[in-house]
Amino acid sequence: MLGQQVIDFYHGLVESELRQSPFDLSSKGAFEVWQGLARGVLSGILGDTPSERIDFGLERQTVEETESYVRERLVYWTRPGLQACAYLLTPKNVRYPVPAVLCLHGHSGGGKDECIDPNSAYRGFAKQFAEQGLVAFVPDQIGFGERALPQDNVTYNVLVHGLNMLGHTLIGVRYWDLVRALDLMESLDAVDPKRMGVMGLSLGGEMAMFVGALQTRIAATCVSCYLTSHLNTFLDRPHCTCGHLRDLARHFEHVDIAAMIAPRPLFLEAGRKDVSFPHEDTEAIVHDLGPIYQAYGAPATHTGIHVHDGGHEIATTHSVPWMCDRLREAS
């Protein structure tokens, strides 16, 4: 009985405290004021970011060349004491500059390598973009690929919670890595900085959501197997610690973060067999965002969804062509 009281107390808090800063569409002016304030709140939730952008100290090495693209391995500094690495896939036989996509993996040991592997849950989506004539920038996120943590007392969970104790978040550190990735992409002669998109699966979808919400230079966003709701995921069942950011659910539901992307193009992908992120919630988000896009007179193609028959994976059959089309038409 006493244990059940704790559960009931928790559910009461969820009901009373969830989503205290929902998007306001009473008018376009009110919505834009809400967006500005909401982005400030969300930035604060992610934690402190560097006050200055340091020199990249960029290192480049060609690791593959095919008939359609060149793949390079990049190493660059994102903040003092922290380097990132990425693959850069630059298409051949095109007229530069071209659109570019920041391609993000989730919890996968292979990191960036899985984004170019057609047999992975990512279906090699980054390579598909390059083969379609777009630049693909594919970083390793902290904890995976070449950035996997060494065997040490500081495990992944210690890192997550220790950063929280120090006024930072792992998601916020990753976010700044991706801000710097966008800066680097903008500096490349092959990239049209007005036609940059972001796409990711799972944790990569979460980061695509945050990048799309906070970085208005992103022309199109695709989130695969993440955008659903706090209520039916992180607040309801055991989940990865990456989604548990202090005060995030208190202020916003997933739909509100997605509303920070609107009316820029947004495509959602979900799997019917994905037990972690219910596709019904993904479909509800597209429905709930509809009035925002209508208020701005956005084309119907600015929003889209594909619910595929798979699980926690990217299908690419609809999402990749959608991203290519939206970036090619961006100005």
SEVO-54276 format. One line per 4 residues: number of its first residue (from 1); for each residue x, y, z of N, C-alpha, C. Coordinates in Angstrom, 1 decimal, m for minus. Each point is the difference from the previous one (the first is absolute). Layout:
! residues N
NUM	X,Y,Z,X,Y,Z,X,Y,Z  ...
END
This chain:
! residues 331
1	0.8,m1.2,0.0,m0.8,1.2,0.0,0.9,1.3,0.0  1.0,0.0,0.9,0.8,1.2,0.0,0.8,0.2,m1.2  0.4,m1.1,m0.6,0.7,0.1,m1.3,m0.9,0.6,m1.1  m1.2,m0.5,0.0,m1.0,0.5,m1.0,m0.3,1.5,0.2
5	0.1,0.5,1.2,m0.2,1.4,0.2,1.1,0.8,m0.7  1.2,m0.5,0.0,1.1,0.7,m0.7,m0.3,0.1,m1.5  m0.5,m1.2,m0.6,m0.3,0.0,m1.4,m1.2,1.0,m0.3  m1.0,0.0,0.9,m1.1,0.9,m0.2,0.4,1.4,0.1
9	0.9,0.3,0.9,0.5,1.4,0.2,0.7,0.4,m1.3  0.8,m0.9,m0.5,0.8,0.3,m1.3,m1.0,0.3,m1.1  m1.0,m0.9,m0.2,m0.9,0.3,m1.1,m0.8,1.3,0.2  m0.3,0.3,1.3,m0.6,1.3,0.2,0.9,1.2,m0.4
13	1.3,m0.1,0.2,0.9,1.0,m0.4,0.0,0.1,m1.5  0.1,m1.2,m0.7,0.0,0.0,m1.4,m1.2,0.7,m0.6  m1.2,m0.2,0.6,m1.2,0.6,m0.5,m0.1,1.5,0.3  0.6,0.4,1.1,m0.1,1.5,0.4,1.1,0.8,m0.5
17	1.2,m0.6,m0.2,1.2,0.8,m0.4,0.4,m0.1,m1.4  m0.5,m0.9,m0.8,0.4,m0.2,m1.4,m0.4,1.1,m0.9  0.9,0.5,m0.8,m0.3,0.9,m1.1,m0.6,1.3,0.4  0.8,0.8,0.8,m0.5,1.3,0.5,0.2,1.1,m1.0
21	0.8,m0.2,m1.1,0.2,1.0,m1.0,m0.3,m0.4,m1.4  m1.3,m0.4,m0.2,m0.4,m0.5,m1.4,0.0,1.1,m1.0  0.1,m0.4,m1.3,0.1,1.0,m1.0,m1.4,0.8,m0.1  0.1,1.3,m0.3,m1.1,0.9,m0.1,m0.2,0.4,m1.4
25	m1.2,m0.4,m0.6,m0.3,0.3,m1.3,m1.3,0.9,m0.1  m0.1,0.8,1.1,m1.2,0.9,0.0,0.1,1.0,m1.1  1.3,0.3,m0.5,0.2,0.8,m1.1,1.5,m0.3,m0.5  0.3,0.4,m1.2,1.4,m0.2,m0.5,1.0,0.8,0.9
29	m0.4,1.2,0.4,0.8,0.8,0.9,0.3,m0.7,1.3  m1.1,m0.5,0.6,0.1,m0.7,1.3,0.9,m1.3,m0.2  m0.1,m0.7,m1.1,0.8,m1.2,m0.2,1.4,0.4,m0.1  0.4,1.0,m0.7,1.3,0.4,m0.2,0.7,0.5,1.3
33	m0.8,0.7,0.8,0.5,0.3,1.4,0.2,m1.2,0.8  m0.9,m1.0,m0.1,0.2,m1.2,0.7,1.2,m0.7,m0.5  0.2,m0.1,m1.3,1.2,m0.7,m0.5,1.3,0.6,0.5  0.1,1.3,0.0,1.2,0.7,0.5,0.2,m0.3,1.5
37	m1.0,0.0,0.8,0.1,m0.3,1.5,0.3,m1.4,0.2  m0.6,m0.9,m0.8,0.1,m1.4,0.2,1.5,m0.5,m0.4  0.5,0.6,m1.0,1.4,m0.3,m0.4,1.0,0.4,1.1  m0.3,1.1,0.7,0.8,0.4,1.1,m0.1,m1.0,1.1
41	m1.2,m0.4,0.4,m0.1,m1.0,1.0,0.6,m1.3,m0.3  m0.2,m0.5,m1.2,0.6,m1.2,m0.5,1.5,0.0,0.1  0.6,1.1,m0.5,1.5,0.2,0.1,0.5,m0.1,1.4  m0.8,0.6,0.9,0.4,m0.1,1.4,0.0,m1.4,0.6
45	m1.0,m0.8,m0.5,m0.2,m1.4,0.5,1.2,m0.8,m0.5  0.5,0.3,m1.2,1.1,m0.8,m0.5,1.3,0.3,0.7  0.1,1.1,0.7,1.2,0.3,0.8,0.9,1.0,m0.7  1.0,0.3,0.8,1.0,1.1,m0.5,0.7,m0.4,m1.3
49	0.2,0.9,m0.8,0.8,m0.2,m1.3,1.1,1.0,0.0  1.1,m0.3,m0.8,1.1,0.9,0.0,m0.4,1.4,m0.5  0.7,1.0,0.5,m0.3,1.4,m0.4,0.7,0.4,m1.3  1.0,m0.8,m0.4,0.8,0.3,m1.2,0.1,m1.3,m0.8
53	0.2,0.2,m1.4,0.2,m1.1,m0.9,1.5,0.0,m0.3  0.6,m1.1,0.3,1.5,m0.1,m0.2,0.3,m0.5,m1.4  1.2,0.1,m0.4,0.5,m0.4,m1.3,m0.2,m1.5,m0.1  m0.4,m0.5,m1.2,m0.3,m1.4,m0.2,1.3,m0.9,0.1
57	1.1,0.6,m0.5,1.2,m0.8,m0.1,m0.3,m1.3,m0.9  m0.7,0.2,m1.1,m0.5,m1.0,m0.8,1.1,m0.9,m0.6  m0.2,m1.4,0.2,0.8,m1.0,m0.7,m0.9,m0.8,m0.9  0.5,m0.2,m1.3,m0.8,m0.7,m1.0,0.8,m1.1,m0.6
61	m0.7,m1.2,m0.1,0.7,m1.1,m0.7,m1.0,m0.8,m0.8  0.3,m0.2,m1.3,m0.9,m0.7,m0.9,0.1,m1.5,0.4  m1.2,m0.7,0.2,0.0,m1.4,0.4,m0.7,m0.8,m1.0  m0.7,0.6,m1.0,m0.8,m0.8,m1.0,m0.3,0.9,m1.2
65	0.0,m0.5,m1.1,m0.4,0.7,m1.2,m0.8,m1.0,m0.9  m1.2,0.4,m0.3,m0.9,m0.8,m0.9,m0.3,0.8,m1.3  m0.8,m0.6,m0.8,m0.4,0.7,m1.2,m0.8,1.3,0.3  m0.7,m0.1,1.1,m1.0,1.1,0.3,0.4,1.0,1.1
69	1.0,m0.4,0.9,0.4,0.9,1.1,1.4,m0.3,0.5  0.5,0.9,0.7,1.3,m0.1,0.8,m0.3,0.0,1.5  0.5,m0.9,0.7,m0.2,0.0,1.5,1.3,0.3,0.7  m0.1,1.0,0.8,1.1,0.4,0.8,m0.2,m0.2,1.5
73	1.0,m0.2,0.8,m0.1,0.0,1.4,0.5,1.3,0.5  m0.8,0.7,0.8,0.4,1.3,0.5,0.2,m0.1,1.5  0.9,0.8,0.5,0.2,0.2,1.5,0.1,1.5,0.2  m0.7,0.5,1.0,m0.1,1.4,0.2,m0.4,0.3,1.5
77	0.4,1.2,0.5,m0.3,0.4,1.3,m1.3,0.6,0.1  m0.8,m0.3,1.0,m1.3,0.6,0.2,0.0,1.0,1.2  0.9,m0.2,1.0,0.2,0.9,1.1,1.3,m0.4,0.6  0.5,0.9,0.9,1.4,m0.3,0.6,0.0,m1.4,0.6
81	0.9,m0.8,m0.4,0.2,m1.4,0.6,m0.9,m1.1,m0.6  m0.7,0.4,m1.0,m0.9,m1.1,m0.6,0.0,0.1,m1.5  0.4,m1.2,m0.6,0.0,m0.1,m1.4,m1.2,m1.0,m0.4  m0.5,0.2,m1.2,m1.0,m0.8,m0.6,0.6,m0.6,m1.3
85	m0.6,m1.1,m0.5,0.3,m0.6,m1.3,m1.2,m0.2,m0.8  0.1,m0.1,m1.3,m1.1,m0.1,m0.8,0.4,m0.5,m1.4  m0.9,m0.6,m0.7,0.1,m0.3,m1.4,m0.6,1.2,m0.8  0.7,0.4,m1.1,m0.6,0.9,m0.9,m0.1,m0.7,m1.3
89	m1.2,m0.1,m0.5,m0.3,m0.6,m1.3,m0.3,1.1,m1.0  0.9,0.2,m1.0,m0.2,1.1,m0.9,m0.3,m0.6,m1.4  m1.2,0.3,m0.6,m0.4,m0.6,m1.3,0.9,0.5,m1.1  0.2,m0.9,m1.0,0.7,0.4,m1.2,m0.9,0.3,m1.1
93	0.5,0.6,m1.1,m0.8,0.3,m1.2,m1.2,0.8,0.3  0.1,1.0,0.9,m1.0,1.0,0.3,0.5,1.3,m0.1  m0.8,1.0,m0.1,0.4,1.4,0.0,m0.1,0.6,1.5  1.1,0.3,0.6,0.0,0.6,1.3,m0.4,1.4,0.0
97	m0.5,0.5,1.2,m0.3,m0.7,1.2,m1.4,m0.8,m0.1  m0.1,m1.0,0.8,m1.2,m0.8,0.0,m0.6,m0.1,1.4  m1.2,m0.5,0.2,m0.5,m0.2,1.3,0.8,m1.0,0.8  m0.2,0.1,1.4,0.8,m0.9,0.9,m0.9,m0.5,1.1
101	0.3,m1.2,0.5,m0.8,m0.5,1.1,0.9,m0.5,1.1  m0.3,0.5,1.2,0.7,m0.5,1.2,m0.7,m1.3,0.4  0.7,m1.1,m0.1,m0.5,m1.4,0.2,0.4,m0.5,1.3  m1.0,m0.4,0.9,0.3,m0.3,1.4,m0.4,m1.4,0.4
105	0.9,m0.7,0.5,m0.3,m1.4,0.5,m0.5,0.1,1.5  m0.5,m1.1,0.4,m0.5,m0.1,1.4,0.9,m0.9,0.8  m0.6,m0.8,0.9,0.8,m0.9,0.9,0.4,m1.2,m0.8  1.2,0.1,m0.6,0.5,m1.0,m0.8,1.5,0.0,0.1
109	0.6,m1.2,0.3,1.4,m0.1,0.2,0.8,0.5,m1.2  m0.5,m0.2,m1.2,0.8,0.4,m1.2,m0.1,1.5,m0.3  m0.8,0.7,0.7,0.0,1.5,m0.2,m0.3,0.3,m1.5  0.9,0.9,m0.5,m0.2,0.6,m1.3,0.1,m1.1,m1.1
113	0.7,m1.1,0.3,0.1,m1.1,m1.0,m1.3,m0.6,m0.4  m0.9,0.0,1.0,m1.3,m0.7,m0.2,m0.9,0.9,m0.9  0.3,1.3,m0.1,m0.8,0.9,m0.8,0.3,m0.2,m1.5  1.1,m0.7,m0.3,0.4,m0.2,m1.4,m0.1,m1.5,m0.3
117	m0.5,m0.8,0.9,m0.2,m1.4,m0.2,m1.4,m0.3,m0.4  m0.2,m0.5,m1.3,m1.3,m0.3,m0.4,m0.7,m1.1,0.7  0.7,m0.8,0.7,m0.5,m1.2,0.7,m0.3,0.3,1.5  0.2,1.3,0.4,m0.3,0.3,1.4,m1.4,0.6,0.1
121	m0.4,0.3,1.3,m1.4,0.6,0.2,m0.1,1.4,m0.6  1.1,0.5,m0.5,0.0,1.3,m0.6,m0.1,0.0,m1.5  0.1,m1.2,m0.6,m0.1,m0.3,m1.4,1.0,0.8,m0.8  1.1,0.4,0.6,1.0,0.8,m0.7,m0.5,1.3,m0.6
125	m0.9,0.7,0.9,m0.7,1.2,m0.5,1.0,1.1,m0.4  1.1,0.1,0.7,1.0,1.0,m0.3,0.6,m0.2,m1.4  0.3,m1.2,m0.3,0.5,m0.4,m1.4,m1.1,0.3,m1.0  m1.2,m0.3,0.3,m1.1,0.3,m1.0,0.0,1.5,m0.3
129	0.1,0.8,0.9,0.0,1.5,m0.3,1.2,0.3,m0.9  1.2,m0.5,0.2,1.1,0.3,m0.8,m0.2,m0.5,m1.4  m0.6,m1.2,m0.1,m0.3,m0.6,m1.4,m1.1,0.8,m0.7  m0.8,0.8,0.8,m1.0,0.9,m0.6,0.5,1.4,m0.3
133	1.3,0.2,0.2,0.6,1.3,m0.3,0.1,1.0,1.1  m0.3,m0.4,1.2,0.1,0.8,1.2,1.3,m0.3,0.8  0.5,1.0,0.7,1.1,m0.2,1.0,m0.6,m0.6,1.2  0.6,m1.1,0.6,m0.4,m0.6,1.2,1.1,0.2,1.0
137	m0.3,0.6,1.2,1.0,0.2,1.1,m0.5,m0.9,1.1  0.9,m1.0,0.4,m0.4,m1.1,0.9,0.9,m0.1,1.2  m0.3,0.7,1.1,0.9,0.0,1.1,m0.2,m1.2,1.0  1.0,m0.4,0.7,m0.1,m0.9,1.1,m0.5,0.9,1.2
141	m1.1,m0.5,0.6,m0.5,0.7,1.3,0.8,m0.6,1.2  0.1,0.8,1.0,0.7,m0.4,1.2,m0.5,m1.3,0.5  0.9,m0.9,0.2,m0.3,m1.3,0.6,m0.1,m1.1,m1.0  0.2,0.3,m1.3,m0.2,m1.0,m1.1,1.1,0.1,m1.0
145	0.2,m1.0,m0.8,1.0,0.0,m1.1,1.4,0.3,0.6  0.7,0.9,m0.7,1.3,0.4,0.5,0.0,0.7,1.3  m1.2,0.5,0.4,m0.1,0.7,1.3,m0.6,m0.8,1.1  0.0,m1.3,m0.2,m0.4,m0.9,1.1,0.9,0.2,1.2
149	m0.6,m0.1,1.2,0.8,0.3,1.3,0.9,m1.2,0.3  1.2,0.3,0.4,1.0,m1.0,0.4,m0.5,m0.7,1.3  0.5,m1.2,0.3,m0.3,m0.7,1.3,0.5,0.9,1.1  m0.9,0.5,0.8,0.4,0.9,1.1,m1.1,0.1,1.0
153	0.3,0.7,1.1,m1.1,0.2,1.0,m1.1,0.9,m0.5  0.3,0.8,m1.0,m1.0,0.9,m0.6,m0.7,m0.7,m1.1  m1.0,m0.7,0.4,m0.9,m0.8,m1.0,m0.9,1.0,m0.7  m0.8,m0.5,m0.9,m1.0,0.9,m0.7,m0.9,0.6,1.0
157	m0.6,m0.8,0.9,m0.9,0.5,1.0,0.6,1.0,0.9  1.3,m0.2,0.4,0.7,1.0,0.9,0.1,1.3,m0.8  0.4,m0.1,m1.3,0.1,1.2,m0.8,m1.3,0.8,m0.1  m1.1,m0.7,m0.2,m1.3,0.6,m0.1,m0.3,0.8,1.3
161	0.1,m0.7,1.1,m0.5,0.6,1.2,1.1,0.9,0.6  1.2,m0.2,m0.2,1.1,0.9,0.4,m0.1,1.3,m0.6  m0.3,0.0,m1.3,m0.1,1.3,m0.8,m1.2,0.8,0.6  m1.1,m0.8,0.3,m1.2,0.7,0.6,0.4,0.7,1.3
165	0.8,m0.6,0.8,0.3,0.5,1.3,0.9,1.3,m0.2  0.6,0.1,m1.1,0.9,1.2,m0.2,m0.6,1.1,m0.9  m1.3,m0.1,m0.2,m0.7,1.0,m0.8,0.0,m0.2,m1.5  0.4,m1.1,m0.4,0.1,m0.4,m1.4,m1.0,m1.2,m0.3
169	m0.1,m0.3,m1.2,m0.7,m1.3,m0.4,0.8,m0.6,m1.1  m0.1,m1.4,m0.1,0.7,m0.6,m1.1,m0.7,0.3,m1.3  m1.3,0.2,0.0,m0.7,0.4,m1.2,0.4,1.4,m0.4  0.3,0.9,1.0,0.4,1.3,m0.3,1.4,0.0,m0.6
173	0.9,m0.8,0.5,1.4,m0.1,m0.5,m0.1,m0.5,m1.5  m0.8,m1.1,m0.2,m0.2,m0.5,m1.3,m0.6,1.1,m0.9  m1.0,0.7,0.5,m0.6,1.1,m0.8,1.1,1.0,m0.5  0.9,0.4,0.9,1.0,1.0,m0.4,0.9,m0.7,m1.1
177	0.3,m1.3,0.2,0.8,m0.6,m1.1,m0.7,0.1,m1.3  m1.3,m0.1,0.0,m0.8,0.1,m1.3,m0.1,1.4,m0.5  0.0,1.0,0.9,0.0,1.4,m0.4,1.3,0.2,m0.8  1.1,m0.5,0.6,1.3,0.2,m0.7,0.1,m0.8,m1.3
181	m0.7,m1.2,0.0,0.0,m0.7,m1.3,m0.7,0.8,m1.1  m1.1,0.7,0.4,m0.7,0.9,m1.0,0.9,1.1,m0.4  0.8,0.6,1.0,0.9,1.1,m0.4,1.0,m0.5,m1.0  0.5,m1.2,0.3,1.0,m0.6,m1.0,m0.6,m0.3,m1.3
185	m1.2,m0.5,0.0,m0.7,m0.2,m1.3,m0.1,1.3,m0.8  m0.4,1.0,0.7,m0.1,1.3,m0.7,1.2,0.5,m0.6  1.2,m0.4,0.6,1.3,0.5,m0.5,0.5,m0.7,m1.3  m0.7,m1.1,m0.3,0.4,m0.8,m1.1,m0.5,0.5,m1.4
189	0.9,0.1,m1.0,m0.4,0.5,m1.3,m1.0,m0.8,m0.6  m0.1,m1.3,0.3,m1.0,m0.9,m0.7,m1.4,0.2,0.6  m0.1,0.7,1.1,m1.3,0.1,0.7,m0.7,1.3,m0.2  m1.3,0.0,m0.3,m0.8,1.2,m0.1,m0.6,0.2,1.4
193	0.5,1.0,0.8,m0.4,0.2,1.4,m1.5,0.3,0.2  m0.7,0.4,m1.1,m1.4,0.2,0.1,m0.9,m1.2,m0.2  0.7,m1.1,m0.3,m0.7,m1.3,m0.3,0.6,m1.1,0.8  0.0,0.1,1.4,0.5,m1.0,0.8,m1.1,m0.7,0.8
197	0.0,m1.3,0.1,m1.0,m0.7,0.7,0.6,m0.9,1.1  m0.8,m0.6,0.8,0.4,m0.9,1.1,m0.9,m1.2,0.0  0.5,m1.2,0.2,m0.8,m1.2,0.1,0.7,m1.0,0.9  m0.8,m0.7,0.9,0.6,m1.0,0.9,m1.0,m0.9,0.5
201	0.5,m1.2,0.5,m0.8,m1.0,0.6,0.2,m0.1,1.5  m1.1,m0.2,0.7,0.1,m0.2,1.5,0.7,1.1,0.7  1.1,m0.2,0.7,0.8,1.1,0.5,0.3,1.0,m1.1  0.4,m0.5,m1.2,0.2,0.9,m1.1,m1.2,0.8,m0.3
205	m1.2,m0.6,0.1,m1.3,0.7,m0.2,m0.2,1.1,1.1  0.3,m0.4,1.2,m0.1,1.0,1.1,0.9,1.2,m0.3  1.3,m0.2,m0.4,0.9,1.1,m0.3,m0.5,0.7,m1.2  m0.5,m0.6,m1.0,m0.6,0.7,m1.2,m1.1,0.9,0.4
209	m0.8,m0.5,1.0,m1.1,0.8,0.5,0.5,1.3,0.7  1.0,m0.2,0.8,0.5,1.2,0.7,0.7,1.0,m0.9  0.8,m0.6,m1.0,0.7,0.9,m0.9,m1.0,0.7,m0.9  m1.0,m0.7,m0.5,m1.0,0.6,m0.8,m0.8,1.1,0.7
213	m0.2,m0.2,1.3,m0.8,0.9,0.8,0.8,1.3,0.3  1.3,m0.1,0.3,0.8,1.1,0.4,0.8,0.7,m1.0  0.3,m0.8,m1.1,0.9,0.6,m1.1,m0.9,0.3,m1.2  m0.4,1.3,m0.1,m0.9,0.4,m1.1,0.6,m0.1,m1.3
217	1.4,m0.1,m0.1,0.6,m0.2,m1.3,m0.3,m1.4,m0.6  m0.5,m0.9,0.8,m0.4,m1.3,m0.6,m1.3,0.2,m0.8  0.2,m0.4,m1.3,m1.1,0.2,m0.9,m1.0,m1.2,0.0  0.3,m1.1,0.5,m0.9,m1.2,0.0,0.5,m1.0,1.0
221	m0.9,m0.6,0.8,0.3,m0.9,1.1,m0.8,m1.3,m0.2  0.7,m1.1,0.2,m0.7,m1.3,m0.1,0.4,m0.8,1.3  m1.0,m0.4,0.8,0.2,m0.7,1.2,m0.6,m1.4,m0.2  0.8,m1.0,0.3,m0.4,m1.4,m0.2,0.0,m0.7,1.4
225	m1.2,m0.5,0.3,m0.1,m0.8,1.2,0.4,0.7,1.3  m0.5,1.2,0.2,0.2,0.7,1.2,m1.2,0.9,0.4  m0.4,0.9,m0.9,m1.0,1.0,0.3,m1.3,m0.7,0.3  m0.4,m0.1,1.2,m1.2,m0.6,0.5,m0.6,0.8,1.1
229	0.2,m0.4,1.3,m0.4,0.8,1.1,0.9,m0.4,1.2  0.2,0.9,0.9,0.6,m0.4,1.3,m1.0,m0.9,0.8  m1.3,0.3,m0.1,m1.0,m0.7,0.8,0.1,m1.5,m0.2  0.1,m0.4,m1.3,0.0,m1.4,m0.3,1.3,m0.7,m0.2
233	1.1,0.8,0.3,1.3,m0.6,m0.1,0.8,0.2,1.3  0.7,1.1,0.1,1.0,0.2,1.1,m0.7,0.1,1.4  m1.2,0.5,0.0,m0.7,0.1,1.3,m0.8,m1.3,0.3  0.0,m1.0,m0.8,m0.9,m1.1,0.1,0.7,m1.3,0.2
237	1.2,m0.1,m0.4,0.7,m1.4,m0.1,1.5,0.2,0.1  0.7,m1.0,0.3,1.5,0.1,m0.1,0.5,0.4,m1.4  0.9,0.9,0.0,0.5,0.6,m1.3,1.4,0.4,0.2  0.6,0.3,m1.1,1.4,0.6,0.0,0.0,1.3,0.8
241	1.1,0.2,0.7,0.2,1.2,0.8,0.0,1.3,m0.9  0.3,m0.2,m1.3,0.2,1.2,m0.8,m1.3,0.9,m0.1  m1.1,m0.6,0.2,m1.2,0.8,m0.1,m0.5,0.6,1.3  0.7,m0.2,1.1,m0.4,0.5,1.3,0.8,1.2,0.3
245	m0.5,1.1,m0.6,0.6,1.3,0.3,m0.8,0.8,1.0  0.7,0.5,1.1,m0.7,0.7,1.0,m0.9,1.1,m0.5  m1.3,0.0,0.4,m1.0,1.1,m0.3,m0.5,m0.1,m1.5  0.5,m0.9,m0.8,m0.4,0.0,m1.4,m1.5,m0.3,m0.1
249	m0.5,m1.1,0.6,m1.4,m0.3,0.0,m0.8,0.9,0.7  0.5,0.7,1.0,m0.7,1.0,0.8,m0.4,1.1,m0.9  0.8,0.4,m1.0,m0.3,1.1,m0.9,m0.7,m0.5,m1.3  0.6,m1.0,m0.6,m0.4,m0.4,m1.4,m0.4,m1.4,m0.1
253	m0.9,m0.3,m0.9,m0.2,m1.3,m0.5,0.8,m0.1,m1.4  0.1,m1.2,m0.5,0.7,m0.1,m1.3,m0.6,0.9,m1.1  m1.3,0.1,0.0,m0.6,0.8,m1.0,0.4,1.5,0.1  0.3,0.5,1.2,0.4,1.4,0.1,1.4,0.2,m0.5
257	0.9,m1.0,0.2,1.3,0.1,m0.6,m0.1,0.0,m1.5  m0.8,m0.9,m0.5,m0.2,0.0,m1.4,m0.6,1.3,m0.5  m0.8,0.7,0.8,m0.6,1.2,m0.4,1.1,1.1,m0.2  1.1,m0.2,0.7,1.1,1.0,m0.1,0.7,m0.1,m1.4
261	m0.3,m1.2,m0.7,0.5,m0.1,m1.3,m0.9,0.6,m1.0  m1.3,m0.1,0.2,m1.0,0.6,m0.9,0.2,1.5,m0.2  m0.3,0.5,m1.2,m0.6,m0.7,m1.2,1.0,m0.5,m1.0  1.3,m0.2,0.5,1.0,m0.6,m0.9,m0.4,m1.5,m0.2
265	0.4,m0.6,m1.1,m0.4,m1.4,m0.3,0.5,m1.0,1.0  m1.0,m0.9,0.3,0.3,m1.0,1.1,m0.7,m1.3,m0.5  0.8,m1.1,0.0,m0.5,m1.3,m0.4,0.3,m1.0,1.2  m1.0,m0.8,0.3,0.1,m1.0,1.1,m0.1,m1.4,m0.6
269	0.8,m0.9,0.6,0.0,m1.4,m0.4,m0.2,m0.8,1.3  m0.8,m1.0,m0.1,m0.3,m0.9,1.1,m0.2,m1.4,m0.4  0.3,m1.0,0.9,m0.2,m1.4,m0.3,m1.2,m0.5,0.8  m0.8,m0.8,m0.7,m1.2,m0.6,0.7,0.5,m1.0,1.0
273	1.1,m0.6,m0.1,0.5,m0.9,1.0,1.0,0.6,1.0  0.1,1.3,0.0,0.9,0.6,0.9,m0.6,0.1,1.4  0.4,m0.8,0.9,m0.7,0.0,1.3,0.5,1.1,0.9  1.0,0.7,m0.4,0.6,1.1,0.9,m0.7,1.3,m0.3
277	m0.4,0.3,m1.3,m0.5,1.2,m0.4,m1.3,m0.2,m0.8  m1.2,0.1,0.6,m1.2,m0.4,m0.6,m0.4,0.9,m1.2  m0.2,m0.7,m1.1,m0.3,0.8,m1.3,m1.3,0.8,0.1  m0.9,m0.4,0.9,m1.3,0.7,0.1,0.3,1.5,0.5
281	1.0,0.1,0.9,0.4,1.3,0.5,0.7,0.9,m1.1  0.7,m0.7,m0.9,0.7,0.7,m1.1,m1.1,0.5,m0.9  m1.0,m0.8,m0.3,m1.1,0.4,m0.9,m0.7,1.2,0.6  m0.2,0.0,1.3,m0.7,1.1,0.7,0.7,1.3,m0.1
285	1.4,m0.1,0.0,0.8,1.2,m0.1,m0.3,0.7,m1.3  0.1,m0.8,m1.1,m0.3,0.6,m1.3,m1.3,0.7,m0.1  m1.0,m0.7,0.6,m1.4,0.6,0.0,0.0,1.3,0.8  0.7,0.0,1.2,m0.1,1.2,0.9,0.8,1.2,m0.6
289	1.0,m0.3,m0.8,0.8,1.1,m0.6,m0.7,0.6,m1.2  m0.9,m0.7,m0.6,m0.7,0.4,m1.2,m0.4,1.5,0.0  m0.7,0.4,1.1,m0.5,1.4,0.0,1.1,1.0,m0.1  1.2,m0.3,0.5,1.1,1.0,m0.1,0.4,0.1,m1.4
293	0.2,m1.1,m0.7,0.4,0.1,m1.4,m1.0,0.7,m0.9  m1.3,m0.3,0.4,m1.1,0.7,m0.8,0.0,1.5,0.3  0.3,0.4,1.2,0.0,1.4,0.4,1.0,0.8,m0.8  1.1,m0.7,m0.4,1.1,0.6,m0.8,m0.2,m0.2,m1.5
297	m1.0,m0.7,m0.4,m0.2,m0.3,m1.4,1.1,m0.9,m0.6  0.6,m0.8,0.9,1.1,m0.9,m0.5,m0.6,m1.1,m0.9  0.8,m0.4,m1.0,m0.5,m1.1,m0.9,m0.2,m1.2,0.7  m0.9,m0.9,m0.5,m0.3,m1.2,0.7,1.3,m0.9,0.1
301	0.9,0.2,m0.9,1.2,m0.8,0.1,1.0,0.4,1.1  m0.3,1.1,0.7,0.8,0.4,1.1,m0.1,m1.0,1.2  m1.0,m0.7,0.1,m0.1,m1.1,1.0,m0.3,m1.3,m0.6  0.5,m1.0,0.6,m0.2,m1.4,m0.5,0.2,m1.0,1.1
305	m0.5,m1.2,m0.3,0.2,m1.1,1.0,0.0,m1.3,m0.8  0.8,m0.9,0.4,0.0,m1.4,m0.5,0.1,m1.0,1.1  m1.1,m0.7,0.2,m0.1,m1.1,1.0,0.3,m1.3,m0.7  1.2,m0.5,0.2,0.4,m1.2,m0.8,m0.3,m1.3,0.9
309	0.1,m1.1,m0.6,m0.4,m1.3,0.7,1.1,m0.6,0.8  1.2,0.7,0.1,1.1,m0.5,0.8,0.0,0.5,1.4  1.1,m0.1,0.6,0.2,0.3,1.4,0.7,1.3,0.2  1.0,0.0,0.9,0.8,1.2,0.3,1.1,0.2,m1.0
313	m0.4,0.5,m1.2,0.9,0.1,m1.1,m0.5,1.0,m1.0  1.0,0.4,m0.9,m0.3,0.9,m1.1,m0.5,m0.8,m1.2  m1.0,0.5,m0.7,m0.5,m0.7,m1.2,0.7,0.6,m1.2  0.1,1.3,m0.1,0.6,0.9,m1.0,m0.8,0.1,m1.3
317	m1.0,m0.9,m0.2,m0.7,0.0,m1.3,m0.8,1.3,m0.2  m0.5,0.6,1.1,m0.7,1.3,m0.1,0.9,1.2,0.6  0.7,m0.3,1.0,0.7,1.1,0.7,1.2,0.6,m0.8  0.8,m0.9,m0.6,1.1,0.5,m0.8,m0.4,0.8,m1.2
321	m1.0,m0.5,m0.8,m0.5,0.9,m1.1,m0.6,1.3,0.4  m0.7,m0.1,1.2,m0.6,1.2,0.5,1.0,1.1,0.3  1.1,m0.5,0.7,1.0,1.0,0.4,0.7,0.5,m1.2  0.3,m0.8,m1.0,0.7,0.5,m1.2,m0.9,1.0,m0.7
325	m1.3,m0.2,m0.1,m0.9,0.9,m0.7,m0.1,1.3,0.8  m0.1,0.0,1.3,m0.2,1.2,0.8,1.3,0.9,m0.1  1.1,m0.7,0.1,1.3,0.8,0.0,0.3,0.6,m1.4  m0.4,m0.7,m1.0,0.3,0.5,m1.4,m0.9,1.2,m0.3
329	m1.2,0.0,0.6,m0.9,1.1,m0.3,0.2,1.2,1.0  0.8,m0.2,1.1,0.2,1.0,1.0,0.8,1.2,m0.7  m0.2,1.2,0.6,0.7,1.2,m0.5,0.3,0.9,1.1
END
